Amino acid sequence: MARQILIAGNWKMNKGAADGAQLIKDIKAQIGCGCCCGGKSPEVLVCPPFTTLSAVLAEAKGSCLQVGAQNIHWAEQGAFTGEISGAMLKECGVTHVIIGHSERRQYFGETDATVNQRLKAALKNGLTAVVCVGETLAERMAGTTNAVVERQLRGALADISADGMKQVVIAYEPVWAIGTGQVASDEQAQEVHAFIRGLFKTMFSCPSVADNTRILYGGSMNATNAGGLLAQPDIDGGLIGGASLKPADFAAIIKTATKA
Ligand code: PGA
């Protein structure tokens, strides 16, 4: 089965409701029907901050844009100040959620175990999860990239079945490339993506997991470097931060993906 490319925008802590709705208007104007027509169209997803979700969902309605959140708590409700549950996300209308972004790991104490708990909550609530993994510069320099990514994936995906994996997308995001303008080379990215696909062959007895799971690249992807990255056999899309806030750049990446 050919994997459909997914172009996902991670807005991080940018854009309130009014600005977010405007950004969707601008993206729609830039892409026209470019992401929902034709056989090779990519799926397109935007992930705004929680308080922007409703405005963005309203503006995206009837378009090909899908909307996701940037985090989910593992409990359905309760005394977890500052957190949002899967039921709340479902009620709000989102279909996707980013889990385990390196900024969550680095600044908010996210661990492989909590990523796993959040992932289970996403699947239980019928959401598609974009699970992020990636090594720091020190880990890459030490030659431990694959070991780090393997540890993160084994932890994140503990107890997840082949069936559950149908709702999982992986985003490989080398930490040293996030927001730095220093993108991984096509070869560096492809090497890790191929490693992840190979790992899935050993982790899941069902071969369709390795074949069908989409693995996105993230880390300073932009309109200029997207073509080379998306042309790699194991790169199935992008998780895009900075460039997803610029309508022309995001649209250019979507157009590149349509050709990839
Ligand atoms: P960037 O962010 O594209 O700004 O590097 C990517 C991400 O953090 O998901």
Residues whose N, C-alpha, C, O or C-beta is under 5 A from the ligand:
A	BS01	PGA	N10 A177 I178 G179 T180 G218 G219 S220 M221 L239 I240 G241 G242 A243
